[in-house]
Amino acid sequence: LWKGMNGNDISAVDEWTAWAAVGNEGKGAILHTSDGGFTWKIQPFPEGVEDEVKGVKGLSRDVAWAVTLSGIVMITDDGGETWAVIPHENVPIKQVNRIDAKGEDIWIADYGNATSMIHSPDFGKTWRLEPLPEDPDLTETRPMGITIVDSQTAWSAIKSYPNLYRTTDGGDVWHDDAREVSGEGDIDDICASS
């Protein structure tokens, strides 16, 4: 049922439960397993959603977030039996690369937004842009990856450059202390536990 679709992301919450985001050329699906990967089922999208799913993040056996390439944000609170679209009218999301969620915080690395991370500090009730630092040596700082440590601390990777950004105040200020940690174009995703 998902032949020809790319595996874009995967998130496991325990040894039995995981979600996978798949998609290709404007079509996508969310796959779910509750038996440790022996079987995978496609979960239904909300009506009208037809897009490549770029990121998924499970928080428990019941709760998971997903986002499509074009920025449709969805949540399930019943293990994926139903997904609901979460509005973000005041914050445009253009071309998603990654999503991460922990506690009340949801972060989206939006490659299409050029210089800002997308952040909801209150479980999707409100959304805001969190500008990354401007660097005159870089022609663009497009967010590629995001990882949440806690409600105040997150790390981000950016497109084409070997720099990592970190916030320790919930996204108000980002620091580029981790400069040139790899070669250009090498960092696509990031994961930090502290």
Secondary structure, DSSP 4 states (H G I P E B T S, - for coil): --TT-EEEEEEESSSS-EEEEEEETTEEEEEEESSTTS--EEEPPPTT--S-EEEEEE-SSS-EEEEETT--EEEESSTTSS-EEEP-TTS---SEEEEEEETTEEEEEEGGGSSEEEEESSTTSS-EEEEPPP-TT-S---EEEEEESSSS-EEEEESSSS-EEEESSTTSSEEEEE-S-S-TT---------
